[in-house]
Amino acid sequence: MRYSKTIAPAGKDGPLLSVLSMSVFFVGASEFMLTAMLNPLAEAFGAGSARVTWLISSYAFAYAIAAPVFGHLSDRLDRRRLLLVALLLSALDGLGIAFAPTFEIAVALRIFGGLASAVIVPNAFALIAEAIPRQRHASAMGAVMLGMTAGIATGPALAGLLTQWIGWRAPFMLASAGCLAAFIVGGIAIPARRVPGSPAPVRAMRWLREPLIVRPLLAKGLWNGTGVAAFLLSGEVLRLRYGLDVAHVGLSAAAFGIGLAVGNLSAGMLRRLGSGEARALVITTTLLIASVAAFYLMPLPLPAALVCLAAWGAALGAGAPLSTAVLASRSDRDKGAVLAAAETLNNVSILSFVPLAAPLLAVGTGQLAAGVLLTGLGAGAALTVRDALRSDR
């Protein structure tokens, strides 16, 4: 086995968390900012409104497919160096899209950006698991996830303002500059890690036969992915039920973002309250199911619906770092591969449940749509409860 420099002392993790939070902020912002820019991008590239959405789907597809591959490689290579290279490539990607001469080249660059993001996110949380004491994993991961939450929440608004004031290239150039800054600061703040030798093929896939890993992995993919899918459809529920226009739907959805931030910050507290992440996840999944069910199935006044959205966001915001901490602690030398697989399963659930529920909602059968979503949430919650019971033995 060969070694790089030793891991930095656990008490000096502030700079590490800051640079990782900055890194995932720009991943979240880059992924979601296009929702506010589709029409200007369609005009700039001479593409129709339907065709321009390939700039979103190509990124997401590349991310989902590549995450397990790069996650596996990161466990066998220098994780720090891989993350820094991905940040540098993301910076170049943003700059390339800003000056792409054709729509086809822009799509290709978005695929390239999805590949880079597939390296950044799982490696950021794997680095936390390696550099920070076990008892502080949940709170540290929650702090870094707050960066992604901020990117998701502010990316579209910031992109819309920059596009209106300066032009459509400005958001891509800002994202490029942000990734370049994260690369520079990360080179200083991210500690080096031990680099294991190449394991035997049997060892490389051993985690797939470990119920203590596969069970929470499937559980997270179900409840987290379905929870996000339900949120993606919540705007249509708000529009149909309360007659809100697009602007007011967007403002109402801010309640979800506030809940996400609160959940990110409360992950450590919930871990202590539940005497461990596995039990705390039972609390968050229960809150998630209750808030989604109430939002979709009960004739609530608008303020109560917004409270449901906030509780729903809080459940996902706390549950994500808690489940990530569980997976990281159980996956030993396969942290990158396992955390990347979790990202892929989240996207698979989103891509599965949105097409199933959206047509039902569109034809006015909201209860059936809710049934589809609650089925996914219920399956994830059942696996979560089973995992908590098994891990107590």
Secondary structure by P-SEA (a helix, b strand, c coil): ccccccccccccaaaaaaaaaaaaaaaaaaaccccccaaaaaaaacccccccaaaaaaaaaaaaaaaaaaaaaaaaccaaaaaaaaaaaaaaaaaaaaccccaaaaaaaaaaaaaaaaacaaaaaaaaaacccccaaaaaaaaaaaaaaaaaacaaaaaaaaaaccccaaaaaaaaaaaaaaaaaaaccccccccccccccccccccccccccaaaaaaaaaaaaaaaaaaaaaaaaaaaaccccaaaaaaaaaaaaaaaaaaaaaaaaaaaaaccaaaaaaaaaaaaaaaaaaaccccccaaaaaaaaaaaaaaaaaaaaaaaaaaaaaaccaaaaaaaaaaaaaaaaaaccccccaaaaaacaaaaaaaaaaaaaaaaaaaaaaaaaaaac
